[in-house]
């Protein structure tokens, strides 16, 4: 979970960085759009059942790496900011965290002969 907390902070940083670092125009607009999305996905992925949402930040981090050239940033500061944040977001999005519970097994449970549901059913007393 620590990695997703840092990703949430980085998303908030993206929203604040244009004012703090003093850049504007298309780079600031990009950071104001991408920042809250990264923070939202990071916060959603704090819980074990929704941990997979952390992977949604990977394309956003990749976009931050490409955005300076696609959008044509006019200064070095936003280029460095977006590339550094994008690289860290991608790296931290691969940190899964400790798994303490399992929830149903997903679609693969249909084909397993000893699924979590079958195990739980055996534990229940017959009436």
MARGU-513394 format. One record per residue: residue number from 1; residue in one letter; x, y, z of N, C-alpha, C in turn. Coordinates in steps of 0.05 Angstrom, whole numbers. Example, Ala and Ser with C-alpha at 12.3 -4.5 7.8 and 13.67 -1.06 7.14 Angstrom:
BEGIN
+-----+---------+--------+--------+--------+--------+--------+--------+--------+--------+--------+
| num | residuo |   n.xx |   n.yy |   n.zz |  ca.xx |  ca.yy |  ca.zz |   c.xx |   c.yy |   c.zz |
+-----+---------+--------+--------+--------+--------+--------+--------+--------+--------+--------+
|   1 |       A |    264 |   -114 |    156 |    246 |    -90 |    156 |    264 |    -66 |    156 |
|   2 |       S |    257 |    -45 |    142 |    273 |    -21 |    143 |    258 |      1 |    157 |
+-----+---------+--------+--------+--------+--------+--------+--------+--------+--------+--------+
//
This chain:
BEGIN
+-----+---------+--------+--------+--------+--------+--------+--------+--------+--------+--------+
| num | residuo |   n.xx |   n.yy |   n.zz |  ca.xx |  ca.yy |  ca.zz |   c.xx |   c.yy |   c.zz |
+-----+---------+--------+--------+--------+--------+--------+--------+--------+--------+--------+
|   1 |       X |     16 |    -24 |      0 |      0 |      0 |      0 |     17 |     25 |      0 |
|   2 |       X |     41 |     23 |     11 |     59 |     47 |     12 |     64 |     58 |    -16 |
|   3 |       X |     66 |     40 |    -36 |     72 |     50 |    -63 |     48 |     66 |    -74 |
|   4 |       X |     24 |     57 |    -68 |      1 |     71 |    -78 |     -4 |     98 |    -63 |
|   5 |       X |      5 |     99 |    -38 |      4 |    124 |    -24 |     22 |    145 |    -37 |
|   6 |       X |     46 |    135 |    -45 |     65 |    153 |    -59 |     54 |    161 |    -86 |
|   7 |       X |     41 |    143 |   -100 |     28 |    150 |   -126 |      6 |    171 |   -122 |
|   8 |       X |     -9 |    168 |   -100 |    -30 |    188 |    -95 |    -17 |    216 |    -90 |
|   9 |       X |      4 |    216 |    -75 |     18 |    241 |    -70 |     30 |    253 |    -96 |
|  10 |       X |     40 |    235 |   -113 |     50 |    245 |   -139 |     28 |    256 |   -156 |
|  11 |       X |      4 |    244 |   -155 |    -19 |    256 |   -170 |    -26 |    283 |   -159 |
|  12 |       X |    -25 |    287 |   -133 |    -31 |    313 |   -121 |     -8 |    332 |   -129 |
|  13 |       X |     16 |    323 |   -129 |     39 |    340 |   -137 |     35 |    349 |   -166 |
|  14 |       X |     26 |    332 |   -184 |     22 |    340 |   -212 |      2 |    363 |   -213 |
|  15 |       X |    -19 |    362 |   -196 |    -39 |    384 |   -197 |    -27 |    410 |   -186 |
|  16 |       X |     -9 |    409 |   -167 |      2 |    433 |   -155 |     28 |    443 |   -169 |
|  17 |       X |     42 |    425 |   -183 |     68 |    432 |   -194 |     68 |    456 |   -214 |
|  18 |       X |     47 |    459 |   -230 |     49 |    483 |   -248 |     50 |    509 |   -232 |
|  19 |       X |     36 |    511 |   -210 |     36 |    536 |   -194 |     63 |    538 |   -179 |
|  20 |       X |     72 |    515 |   -168 |     97 |    516 |   -152 |    122 |    521 |   -169 |
|  21 |       X |    123 |    507 |   -192 |    146 |    509 |   -210 |    144 |    531 |   -230 |
|  22 |       X |    121 |    543 |   -233 |    117 |    567 |   -250 |    116 |    561 |   -279 |
|  23 |       X |    102 |    541 |   -288 |     97 |    537 |   -316 |     67 |    536 |   -322 |
|  24 |       X |     60 |    542 |   -346 |     32 |    543 |   -353 |     28 |    533 |   -382 |
|  25 |       X |      5 |    539 |   -394 |     -2 |    531 |   -421 |     -9 |    501 |   -421 |
|  26 |       X |     -1 |    488 |   -442 |     -9 |    460 |   -447 |      2 |    441 |   -426 |
|  27 |       X |     27 |    446 |   -417 |     39 |    429 |   -396 |     23 |    430 |   -370 |
|  28 |       X |     14 |    454 |   -362 |     -2 |    456 |   -338 |    -29 |    443 |   -341 |
|  29 |       X |    -41 |    447 |   -365 |    -67 |    434 |   -370 |    -64 |    404 |   -369 |
|  30 |       X |    -43 |    393 |   -380 |    -39 |    364 |   -380 |    -36 |    354 |   -351 |
|  31 |       X |    -20 |    368 |   -335 |    -16 |    360 |   -307 |    -42 |    362 |   -291 |
|  32 |       X |    -58 |    382 |   -297 |    -84 |    385 |   -283 |   -104 |    364 |   -290 |
|  33 |       X |   -101 |    351 |   -313 |   -119 |    330 |   -321 |   -109 |    303 |   -311 |
|  34 |       X |    -83 |    297 |   -316 |    -72 |    271 |   -309 |    -68 |    268 |   -279 |
|  35 |       X |    -61 |    288 |   -265 |    -56 |    287 |   -236 |    -79 |    275 |   -220 |
|  36 |       X |   -103 |    286 |   -222 |   -125 |    275 |   -206 |   -132 |    246 |   -214 |
|  37 |       X |   -128 |    239 |   -239 |   -134 |    212 |   -247 |   -114 |    192 |   -234 |
|  38 |       X |    -89 |    199 |   -234 |    -69 |    183 |   -221 |    -75 |    180 |   -191 |
|  39 |       X |    -81 |    203 |   -178 |    -87 |    202 |   -150 |   -112 |    185 |   -144 |
|  40 |       X |   -132 |    187 |   -161 |   -157 |    171 |   -157 |   -151 |    141 |   -160 |
|  41 |       X |   -137 |    133 |   -181 |   -131 |    105 |   -184 |   -114 |     95 |   -161 |
|  42 |       X |    -96 |    111 |   -151 |    -78 |    102 |   -129 |    -95 |     98 |   -104 |
|  43 |       X |   -113 |    117 |    -98 |   -129 |    114 |    -74 |   -148 |     90 |    -76 |
|  44 |       X |   -160 |     86 |    -99 |   -178 |     63 |   -103 |   -163 |     37 |    -98 |
|  45 |       X |   -137 |     36 |   -106 |   -122 |     11 |   -104 |   -111 |      6 |    -76 |
|  46 |       X |   -117 |     23 |    -56 |   -108 |     18 |    -29 |   -120 |     -7 |    -17 |
|  47 |       X |   -145 |    -14 |    -26 |   -159 |    -37 |    -15 |   -152 |    -62 |    -30 |
|  48 |       X |   -151 |    -84 |    -17 |   -142 |   -109 |    -29 |   -160 |   -118 |    -52 |
|  49 |       X |   -186 |   -114 |    -49 |   -205 |   -123 |    -70 |   -203 |   -107 |    -95 |
|  50 |       X |   -193 |    -83 |    -93 |   -190 |    -65 |   -117 |   -161 |    -59 |   -124 |
|  51 |       X |   -143 |    -76 |   -114 |   -114 |    -71 |   -118 |   -106 |    -70 |   -148 |
|  52 |       X |   -121 |    -85 |   -165 |   -113 |    -86 |   -193 |   -116 |    -59 |   -207 |
|  53 |       X |   -130 |    -40 |   -195 |   -134 |    -14 |   -206 |   -107 |      1 |   -208 |
|  54 |       X |    -87 |     -7 |   -192 |    -61 |      5 |   -193 |    -49 |      4 |   -220 |
|  55 |       X |    -56 |    -17 |   -235 |    -44 |    -21 |   -262 |    -55 |      0 |   -282 |
|  56 |       X |    -77 |     12 |   -276 |    -88 |     33 |   -294 |    -70 |     58 |   -295 |
|  57 |       X |    -52 |     61 |   -275 |    -34 |     83 |   -275 |    -10 |     79 |   -294 |
|  58 |       X |     -6 |     55 |   -303 |     17 |     50 |   -321 |     14 |     66 |   -348 |
|  59 |       X |    -10 |     65 |   -361 |    -12 |     81 |   -386 |    -11 |    111 |   -380 |
|  60 |       X |    -20 |    119 |   -357 |    -19 |    148 |   -350 |     11 |    156 |   -346 |
|  61 |       X |     26 |    139 |   -333 |     55 |    145 |   -329 |     69 |    145 |   -356 |
|  62 |       X |     61 |    127 |   -374 |     73 |    127 |   -401 |     66 |    152 |   -416 |
|  63 |       X |     41 |    161 |   -412 |     33 |    186 |   -425 |     50 |    209 |   -415 |
|  64 |       X |     56 |    210 |   -389 |     72 |    231 |   -378 |    101 |    231 |   -390 |
|  65 |       X |    110 |    207 |   -397 |    137 |    205 |   -410 |    136 |    215 |   -439 |
|  66 |       X |    114 |    212 |   -452 |    111 |    220 |   -480 |    100 |    248 |   -484 |
|  67 |       X |     85 |    258 |   -465 |     71 |    283 |   -468 |     89 |    307 |   -476 |
|  68 |       X |    113 |    310 |   -465 |    129 |    333 |   -472 |    134 |    335 |   -502 |
|  69 |       X |    137 |    312 |   -516 |    142 |    313 |   -544 |    116 |    313 |   -561 |
|  70 |       X |     96 |    300 |   -552 |     71 |    299 |   -566 |     58 |    327 |   -565 |
|  71 |       X |     58 |    339 |   -541 |     45 |    365 |   -537 |     63 |    389 |   -542 |
|  72 |       X |     89 |    384 |   -544 |    108 |    405 |   -550 |    112 |    425 |   -528 |
|  73 |       X |    121 |    416 |   -505 |    126 |    433 |   -482 |    147 |    454 |   -490 |
|  74 |       X |    144 |    478 |   -479 |    162 |    500 |   -487 |    184 |    506 |   -466 |
|  75 |       X |    186 |    490 |   -445 |    205 |    495 |   -424 |    216 |    468 |   -414 |
|  76 |       X |    240 |    469 |   -402 |    253 |    445 |   -392 |    240 |    436 |   -365 |
|  77 |       X |    231 |    454 |   -349 |    220 |    448 |   -323 |    196 |    428 |   -325 |
|  78 |       X |    176 |    434 |   -341 |    154 |    415 |   -342 |    162 |    388 |   -355 |
|  79 |       X |    181 |    389 |   -373 |    191 |    364 |   -385 |    203 |    346 |   -364 |
|  80 |       X |    221 |    357 |   -348 |    234 |    341 |   -327 |    213 |    332 |   -306 |
|  81 |       X |    195 |    350 |   -298 |    175 |    343 |   -278 |    158 |    319 |   -288 |
|  82 |       X |    147 |    321 |   -312 |    129 |    300 |   -322 |    144 |    274 |   -327 |
|  83 |       X |    169 |    275 |   -336 |    184 |    251 |   -341 |    191 |    237 |   -315 |
|  84 |       X |    199 |    252 |   -295 |    207 |    241 |   -269 |    182 |    228 |   -256 |
|  85 |       X |    160 |    243 |   -255 |    135 |    233 |   -243 |    125 |    209 |   -258 |
|  86 |       X |    126 |    210 |   -285 |    116 |    187 |   -301 |    132 |    162 |   -296 |
|  87 |       X |    158 |    164 |   -294 |    175 |    141 |   -289 |    170 |    129 |   -261 |
|  88 |       X |    167 |    146 |   -241 |    162 |    136 |   -214 |    134 |    124 |   -212 |
|  89 |       X |    115 |    136 |   -225 |     87 |    125 |   -224 |     87 |     97 |   -237 |
|  90 |       X |    100 |     94 |   -260 |    101 |     68 |   -273 |    115 |     48 |   -254 |
|  91 |       X |    137 |     55 |   -243 |    152 |     36 |   -226 |    136 |     28 |   -201 |
|  92 |       X |    123 |     47 |   -189 |    107 |     41 |   -165 |     81 |     26 |   -171 |
|  93 |       X |     71 |     29 |   -195 |     47 |     15 |   -202 |     50 |    -15 |   -204 |
|  94 |       X |     75 |    -24 |   -207 |     80 |    -53 |   -208 |     83 |    -66 |   -180 |
|  95 |       X |     84 |    -49 |   -159 |     87 |    -59 |   -132 |     59 |    -69 |   -123 |
|  96 |       X |     57 |    -95 |   -119 |     30 |   -107 |   -113 |     22 |   -104 |    -84 |
|  97 |       X |     40 |   -107 |    -66 |     34 |   -106 |    -38 |     28 |   -133 |    -27 |
|  98 |       X |     24 |   -134 |     -1 |     19 |   -160 |     13 |    -10 |   -168 |      9 |
|  99 |       X |    -14 |   -193 |      2 |    -40 |   -205 |     -2 |    -47 |   -221 |     23 |
| 100 |       X |    -69 |   -213 |     37 |    -77 |   -227 |     62 |   -103 |   -242 |     58 |
| 101 |       X |   -119 |   -235 |     39 |   -145 |   -248 |     34 |   -148 |   -254 |      5 |
| 102 |       X |   -165 |   -273 |     -2 |   -173 |   -278 |    -30 |   -203 |   -275 |    -32 |
| 103 |       X |   -211 |   -265 |    -54 |   -240 |   -259 |    -58 |   -251 |   -273 |    -82 |
| 104 |       X |   -260 |   -297 |    -79 |   -275 |   -312 |    -99 |   -259 |   -325 |   -121 |
| 105 |       X |   -236 |   -316 |   -129 |   -220 |   -329 |   -149 |   -225 |   -319 |   -177 |
| 106 |       X |   -245 |   -302 |   -182 |   -250 |   -292 |   -208 |   -260 |   -313 |   -228 |
| 107 |       X |   -257 |   -307 |   -253 |   -267 |   -325 |   -274 |   -253 |   -352 |   -274 |
| 108 |       X |   -228 |   -352 |   -266 |   -213 |   -377 |   -266 |   -224 |   -398 |   -247 |
| 109 |       X |   -240 |   -389 |   -227 |   -252 |   -407 |   -208 |   -272 |   -426 |   -221 |
| 110 |       X |   -282 |   -418 |   -244 |   -302 |   -435 |   -258 |   -289 |   -461 |   -267 |
| 111 |       X |   -264 |   -460 |   -276 |   -250 |   -483 |   -287 |   -234 |   -499 |   -266 |
| 112 |       X |   -231 |   -488 |   -242 |   -216 |   -502 |   -221 |   -233 |   -523 |   -208 |
| 113 |       X |   -221 |   -547 |   -203 |   -237 |   -568 |   -190 |   -240 |   -563 |   -160 |
| 114 |       X |   -221 |   -548 |   -148 |   -222 |   -543 |   -120 |   -221 |   -512 |   -115 |
| 115 |       X |   -243 |   -499 |   -124 |   -244 |   -470 |   -122 |   -248 |   -461 |    -93 |
| 116 |       X |   -245 |   -435 |    -88 |   -249 |   -424 |    -62 |   -278 |   -428 |    -53 |
| 117 |       X |   -297 |   -426 |    -71 |   -325 |   -430 |    -64 |   -330 |   -459 |    -56 |
| 118 |       X |   -318 |   -478 |    -69 |   -321 |   -506 |    -61 |   -309 |   -512 |    -34 |
| 119 |       X |   -286 |   -500 |    -28 |   -274 |   -503 |     -2 |   -291 |   -492 |     20 |
| 120 |       X |   -302 |   -469 |     16 |   -320 |   -456 |     36 |   -345 |   -473 |     39 |
| 121 |       X |   -356 |   -484 |     18 |   -380 |   -500 |     20 |   -375 |   -525 |     37 |
| 122 |       X |   -352 |   -537 |     35 |   -346 |   -560 |     51 |   -344 |   -554 |     81 |
| 123 |       X |   -336 |   -529 |     87 |   -333 |   -521 |    115 |   -360 |   -516 |    129 |
| 124 |       X |   -381 |   -510 |    113 |   -407 |   -504 |    124 |   -421 |   -529 |    134 |
| 125 |       X |   -433 |   -528 |    158 |   -448 |   -552 |    168 |   -473 |   -557 |    152 |
| 126 |       X |   -479 |   -582 |    147 |   -503 |   -590 |    132 |   -527 |   -588 |    151 |
| 127 |       X |   -549 |   -578 |    141 |   -573 |   -576 |    157 |   -593 |   -598 |    150 |
+-----+---------+--------+--------+--------+--------+--------+--------+--------+--------+--------+
//
